[in-house]
Amino acid sequence: MSQLKLKTWLSTGMVAASLAFGGVAAQAQGHGGPMGHRGGHGMSMMPMGGGHMEHMLDMIDASDAQRAQIKQIMDAAHADLKAQHEGSRKLHEQSMALFTAPNIDAAAIESLRQQMSAQHEAASKRMSQAMVDTARVLTPEQRAKMAERMKKMQARMAKHMEMRGGKHGG
C-alpha cells in the first residue's frame, strides 16, 4: 500500500468508517495477506482523504480541542503503522524470494506466513487503539452523527459497486 493510501486511510477510516462500522480488524488485514495477496477491499477502498477529515469534523461540530487531540492520535498511529509497513514490505520481498526459489521450502513459507499474520494482528491492534482513543475524544452524539454519515456513504459506495458489476480496485 502506498504511503498516501495509508495516510488517507488513517485520516478518515480510523475515525469515520471504523467508528461507524467497527471494521478495523478486517481493514487492517485487507492490505495484504500471505504472499502479499490483496484480498478484500482493505484500506485501498477507503473513499475519503485529505480535507475530507476536516469536513467530517466540521459536520459533527468538533471543537478545536477535539481536532487537536484527534490529529495527535492520528499522527501517532500513522507513525507507528508506517514503521510496521516497512516491515511488511520486507516480508513481502522475502515471500517473493521463497516463491521464486528453485526449490520450494514449505516450512519457510509457513514461517513467513505466521510472521505476516502476526504483523497484521499488530497493525489491527494499533488501529483499534487509535479508534478507541478517537472515540473517547468525541461525544456520543458526534459519533452517532458520524456513523449516520458513513452509513449513507457506504450505501452510495455499494450502489456504485453494483453498477460496476461488483468489481473493485486495489
Contacts in CASP RR format, 6 or more apart in sequence:
PFRMAT RR
TARGET T0000
AUTHOR 0000-0000-0000
METHOD contacts of the structure
MODEL  1
MSQLKLKTWLSTGMVAASLAFGGVAAQAQGHGGPMGHRGGHGMSMMPMGG
GHMEHMLDMIDASDAQRAQIKQIMDAAHADLKAQHEGSRKLHEQSMALFT
APNIDAAAIESLRQQMSAQHEAASKRMSQAMVDTARVLTPEQRAKMAERM
KKMQARMAKHMEMRGGKHGG
1 31 0 8 1.000
1 43 0 8 1.000
1 44 0 8 1.000
1 85 0 8 1.000
3 82 0 8 1.000
3 85 0 8 1.000
5 43 0 8 1.000
5 44 0 8 1.000
5 46 0 8 1.000
6 43 0 8 1.000
6 78 0 8 1.000
6 81 0 8 1.000
6 82 0 8 1.000
6 85 0 8 1.000
7 78 0 8 1.000
8 46 0 8 1.000
8 48 0 8 1.000
8 49 0 8 1.000
8 50 0 8 1.000
9 27 0 8 1.000
9 43 0 8 1.000
9 44 0 8 1.000
9 46 0 8 1.000
10 74 0 8 1.000
10 77 0 8 1.000
10 78 0 8 1.000
10 81 0 8 1.000
10 130 0 8 1.000
11 49 0 8 1.000
11 50 0 8 1.000
11 52 0 8 1.000
11 53 0 8 1.000
11 74 0 8 1.000
12 46 0 8 1.000
12 47 0 8 1.000
12 48 0 8 1.000
12 49 0 8 1.000
12 50 0 8 1.000
12 52 0 8 1.000
12 53 0 8 1.000
12 56 0 8 1.000
13 27 0 8 1.000
13 46 0 8 1.000
13 48 0 8 1.000
14 24 0 8 1.000
14 74 0 8 1.000
14 77 0 8 1.000
14 127 0 8 1.000
14 130 0 8 1.000
14 131 0 8 1.000
14 134 0 8 1.000
15 53 0 8 1.000
15 56 0 8 1.000
15 70 0 8 1.000
15 74 0 8 1.000
15 131 0 8 1.000
15 134 0 8 1.000
15 146 0 8 1.000
16 48 0 8 1.000
16 53 0 8 1.000
16 56 0 8 1.000
16 146 0 8 1.000
16 149 0 8 1.000
16 150 0 8 1.000
17 23 0 8 1.000
17 27 0 8 1.000
17 46 0 8 1.000
17 150 0 8 1.000
17 154 0 8 1.000
18 24 0 8 1.000
18 27 0 8 1.000
18 127 0 8 1.000
18 131 0 8 1.000
19 131 0 8 1.000
19 134 0 8 1.000
19 135 0 8 1.000
19 138 0 8 1.000
19 143 0 8 1.000
19 146 0 8 1.000
19 147 0 8 1.000
19 150 0 8 1.000
20 146 0 8 1.000
20 147 0 8 1.000
20 149 0 8 1.000
20 150 0 8 1.000
20 151 0 8 1.000
20 154 0 8 1.000
21 150 0 8 1.000
21 154 0 8 1.000
22 131 0 8 1.000
24 124 0 8 1.000
24 127 0 8 1.000
24 128 0 8 1.000
24 131 0 8 1.000
25 124 0 8 1.000
25 128 0 8 1.000
26 42 0 8 1.000
27 41 0 8 1.000
27 42 0 8 1.000
27 43 0 8 1.000
27 46 0 8 1.000
27 127 0 8 1.000
28 43 0 8 1.000
28 120 0 8 1.000
28 123 0 8 1.000
28 124 0 8 1.000
28 127 0 8 1.000
29 42 0 8 1.000
29 120 0 8 1.000
29 124 0 8 1.000
30 38 0 8 1.000
30 39 0 8 1.000
30 40 0 8 1.000
30 41 0 8 1.000
30 42 0 8 1.000
30 43 0 8 1.000
31 38 0 8 1.000
31 42 0 8 1.000
31 43 0 8 1.000
31 44 0 8 1.000
31 88 0 8 1.000
32 38 0 8 1.000
32 39 0 8 1.000
32 88 0 8 1.000
32 116 0 8 1.000
32 120 0 8 1.000
33 39 0 8 1.000
33 116 0 8 1.000
33 120 0 8 1.000
34 95 0 8 1.000
34 112 0 8 1.000
34 113 0 8 1.000
34 116 0 8 1.000
34 117 0 8 1.000
35 92 0 8 1.000
35 95 0 8 1.000
35 96 0 8 1.000
35 99 0 8 1.000
35 109 0 8 1.000
35 113 0 8 1.000
36 92 0 8 1.000
36 95 0 8 1.000
36 116 0 8 1.000
38 44 0 8 1.000
38 170 0 8 1.000
40 168 0 8 1.000
41 168 0 8 1.000
41 170 0 8 1.000
44 169 0 8 1.000
44 170 0 8 1.000
45 157 0 8 1.000
45 168 0 8 1.000
45 169 0 8 1.000
45 170 0 8 1.000
47 153 0 8 1.000
47 157 0 8 1.000
48 56 0 8 1.000
48 153 0 8 1.000
56 146 0 8 1.000
56 149 0 8 1.000
57 66 0 8 1.000
57 67 0 8 1.000
57 70 0 8 1.000
59 145 0 8 1.000
59 146 0 8 1.000
59 149 0 8 1.000
60 138 0 8 1.000
60 142 0 8 1.000
60 145 0 8 1.000
60 146 0 8 1.000
61 142 0 8 1.000
62 70 0 8 1.000
62 138 0 8 1.000
62 142 0 8 1.000
66 137 0 8 1.000
66 138 0 8 1.000
69 137 0 8 1.000
70 134 0 8 1.000
70 137 0 8 1.000
73 130 0 8 1.000
73 133 0 8 1.000
73 134 0 8 1.000
73 137 0 8 1.000
74 130 0 8 1.000
74 134 0 8 1.000
76 130 0 8 1.000
77 126 0 8 1.000
77 127 0 8 1.000
77 129 0 8 1.000
77 130 0 8 1.000
80 126 0 8 1.000
81 123 0 8 1.000
81 126 0 8 1.000
81 127 0 8 1.000
84 119 0 8 1.000
84 122 0 8 1.000
84 123 0 8 1.000
84 126 0 8 1.000
87 119 0 8 1.000
88 116 0 8 1.000
88 119 0 8 1.000
91 112 0 8 1.000
91 115 0 8 1.000
91 116 0 8 1.000
91 119 0 8 1.000
94 112 0 8 1.000
95 109 0 8 1.000
95 112 0 8 1.000
95 116 0 8 1.000
98 104 0 8 1.000
98 105 0 8 1.000
98 108 0 8 1.000
98 109 0 8 1.000
98 112 0 8 1.000
99 109 0 8 1.000
135 143 0 8 1.000
138 146 0 8 1.000
161 167 0 8 1.000
161 168 0 8 1.000
END
